[in-house]
Amino acid sequence: MGIGKEASVWNPRTHLSTLAAVICAVALHPAIAKAQGGTAPTDPQIVGIVETADDIDINYAKLALSKATEKQVRDFAQQMITDHSAVQKSVISLAAKLNVTPADSATRDSLKAQAQQTLEKLRNLKGKAFEKAYVDNEVSYHEAVINATKTVLIPSAQNAELKSALQGAAPLFEGHLAHAERVQSAIEGRRNTASR
């Protein structure tokens, strides 16, 4: 598989999106160090985790688009598809820039297993119950992302460029969290109004 011309261009926003996927992947598995055998992920393992995380996030959002009827939920899911599709394209660029070949890891395997369980739970829900579960998951997911950035990924990153990009990524993650929280509040508000 070749890398296109666009993969050789350094675009900070694109790479921050890539890092968002990395952090999301780490956040989905709270026992990352344990899954890695007590060690932090290497840069090649992080790139491998990114590939998996992109697929996972896109699959959640596609499910949301197929099941949700609420405009705010659908808009949020579409944003996740858009962002993570861009991430998939930039993963190749980041790996090429860092001269890193993606590596398998216990974390990557755990992410796949956990994502399958979450998808099964979400598939069994309908209507407002689905929308609430999807958005609640996104809120807690992004809270964990912000924490994982500070406590796992920044200290673990070996490449100075990767570490710097992680440090600059916090506003992107906080923006996704704020969006998810707004949608969550709107859902809760409608639910409380309907129960009166």
C-alpha positions in Angstrom: 0.0 0.0 0.0 1.5 3.3 -1.0 1.2 6.6 0.8 -0.3 9.4 -1.2 1.3 12.8 -1.7 -1.0 14.3 1.0 0.5 11.9 3.5 3.8 13.7 3.4 2.4 17.1 4.4 2.4 17.9 8.1 -1.0 19.3 9.1 -1.2 20.0 12.9 -5.1 19.9 12.9 -5.1 16.5 11.1 -2.5 15.1 13.5 -4.3 16.4 16.5 -7.3 14.4 15.2 -5.1 11.4 14.9 -4.0 11.9 18.5 -7.6 12.2 19.6 -8.2 8.7 18.3 -5.2 7.4 20.1 -6.3 8.9 23.4 -9.9 7.7 22.8 -8.5 4.2 22.4 -6.5 4.4 25.6 -9.5 5.9 27.4 -11.7 3.0 26.4 -9.4 0.6 28.2 -8.7 1.8 31.7 -6.2 -0.9 32.4 -3.9 -0.1 29.5 -0.7 -0.6 31.4 -1.9 -3.9 32.7 -3.0 -5.0 29.2 0.5 -4.0 28.0 2.1 -6.3 30.6 2.7 -3.4 33.0 4.5 -1.2 30.5 3.3 1.9 28.7 2.5 1.6 25.0 5.3 2.2 22.5 4.9 4.6 19.7 4.4 1.8 17.1 1.7 0.3 19.4 0.0 3.7 19.7 -0.2 3.9 15.9 -1.7 0.4 15.9 -4.2 1.4 18.5 -5.2 4.5 16.4 -6.1 2.2 13.5 -8.4 0.2 15.7 -9.8 3.2 17.6 -10.8 4.9 14.3 -12.8 1.8 13.2 -14.5 1.6 16.6 -15.5 5.2 16.8 -16.8 5.2 13.2 -18.8 2.0 13.9 -20.5 3.5 17.0 -21.4 6.6 15.1 -22.7 4.7 12.1 -24.9 2.7 14.4 -26.1 6.0 16.0 -27.0 7.3 12.5 -29.0 4.2 11.7 -30.9 4.2 15.0 -31.2 7.7 16.3 -34.0 10.1 15.3 -33.0 13.1 17.5 -31.3 15.7 15.3 -28.7 16.6 17.9 -27.7 13.0 18.4 -27.5 12.4 14.6 -25.4 15.6 14.2 -23.0 14.5 16.9 -22.6 11.0 15.4 -22.0 12.6 12.0 -19.3 14.8 13.5 -17.6 11.7 14.9 -17.7 10.0 11.5 -16.3 13.0 9.8 -13.5 13.5 12.4 -12.5 9.9 12.6 -12.6 9.4 8.8 -10.1 12.3 8.5 -8.1 10.6 11.3 -7.9 7.4 9.3 -6.4 9.3 6.4 -3.9 11.1 8.7 -2.8 7.9 10.5 -0.7 6.9 7.4 0.8 10.4 7.4 1.7 10.4 11.0 3.2 6.9 10.8 5.2 7.9 7.8 6.3 11.2 9.4 7.5 9.3 12.5 8.8 6.4 10.5 6.7 4.1 12.6 5.1 0.8 11.5 1.9 0.1 13.5 2.3 -2.8 16.0 -0.2 -5.1 17.6 -0.7 -5.0 21.3 -2.8 -6.5 24.1 -4.5 -3.1 24.3 -5.6 -3.2 20.7 -7.1 -6.7 21.2 -8.8 -5.5 24.4 -10.3 -2.5 22.5 -11.7 -4.7 19.9 -13.3 -7.0 22.5 -14.7 -4.2 24.5 -16.1 -2.4 21.4 -17.9 -5.6 20.4 -19.6 -5.8 23.8 -20.6 -2.1 23.7 -21.9 -2.5 20.1 -24.0 -5.5 21.2 -25.5 -3.5 24.1 -26.3 -0.5 21.9 -27.8 -2.7 19.1 -30.3 -4.1 21.7 -31.6 -0.6 22.6 -34.1 1.4 20.7 -35.4 5.0 20.5 -34.7 7.3 23.3 -33.0 4.5 25.4 -30.5 4.0 22.6 -29.9 7.8 22.2 -29.3 8.2 25.9 -26.9 5.3 26.1 -25.0 6.4 23.1 -24.5 10.0 24.3 -23.8 8.9 27.9 -21.1 6.6 26.6 -19.6 9.5 24.6 -19.5 11.8 27.6 -17.7 9.4 29.8 -15.5 8.4 26.9 -14.3 11.9 26.4 -13.8 12.6 30.1 -11.5 9.6 30.1 -9.8 10.8 27.0 -8.8 14.1 28.7 -7.5 12.1 31.7 -5.6 9.6 29.6 -3.9 12.4 27.7 -2.4 13.8 30.9 -1.7 10.6 32.8 -0.8 8.0 30.2 0.0 9.3 26.7 2.0 12.4 27.3 4.3 10.6 29.8 4.6 7.6 27.5 5.3 9.2 24.2 8.9 8.8 23.2 8.9 10.9 20.1 9.2 14.7 20.9 6.8 15.6 18.0 4.2 13.1 19.2 4.5 14.3 22.8 4.1 18.0 21.7 1.1 17.2 19.6 -0.5 15.3 22.5 0.1 18.4 24.7 -1.6 20.6 22.2 -4.6 18.3 21.7 -6.5 19.0 24.9 -8.7 21.8 23.3 -9.9 19.3 20.7 -10.9 16.7 23.3 -12.5 19.3 25.5 -14.5 20.5 22.5 -15.8 17.0 21.8 -16.7 16.6 25.5 -18.5 19.9 25.6 -20.5 19.0 22.5 -21.4 15.6 24.0 -22.5 17.2 27.3 -24.7 19.7 25.4 -26.4 16.8 23.7 -26.7 14.9 26.9 -28.3 17.9 28.7 -30.8 18.4 25.9 -31.8 14.7 26.1 -32.2 14.9 29.8 -34.2 18.1 29.6 -36.6 16.6 27.1 -36.9 13.4 29.2 -37.7 15.5 32.4 -40.2 17.6 30.5 -41.9 14.5 29.1 -42.3 12.8 32.5 -44.2 15.8 34.0 
